[in-house]
Amino acid sequence: MLPPNMTSRVQMLDVGLNRPFKVRVQAAQRQFMLDQIEADIQKPKITRELMTKWIADAWEAIDVSVIRNTAHKIGFINEI
């Protein structure tokens, strides 16, 4: 059992990182689908390798300041 109002402190990813990460992965997927439509490919295939690249690129695009700000917001660190 956690004390009241503690969930955000133990779920840092949910507070500030999952949303921007998911937005970037979804943008990569949308762009892939648009590129497939333009190339007139009937059944585009998303491979594990391609998905892995999207995930790595999305994580790489998250600036360290986002992580710091999230940690500060939930009280893990006092100064940014």
Secondary structure, DSSP 8 states (H G I E B T S, - for coil): ---TT-HHHH-HIIIIIHHHHHHHHHHHHHHHHHHHHHTT-SS----HHHHHHHHHHHHHHS-HHHHHHHHHHTTS-S--
